[in-house]
């Protein structure tokens, strides 16, 4: 929700707003909440300190568009961080599994001379005919 204040001297202020306007000496401002996953994440604020200001409709629309773009950028940043974490975890899992396979391979007995090592894949041989194959090939 966008809040627009054209002149801080002409509105009733909450204690927080009064303190904020005294510290920063702003006379006009607008702020819009930034939401992330449906929850309030922060506030985007534009202020003018030199005097009151009548905010133009295009400025208000621009502020709303900027807030949307900031929300999208924050979400993309979080997604990018998640992808990096997932990629790093996957890489660790691949390295661990590769090490396990190498260790298992080293534990297996080496074939006697002239014998081929057993293949984990069994390819069909000519004797392994398919149903309906009269030649056995």
Order of alpha helices (4+ residues) and beta strands (2+ residues): beta-alpha-beta-beta-alpha
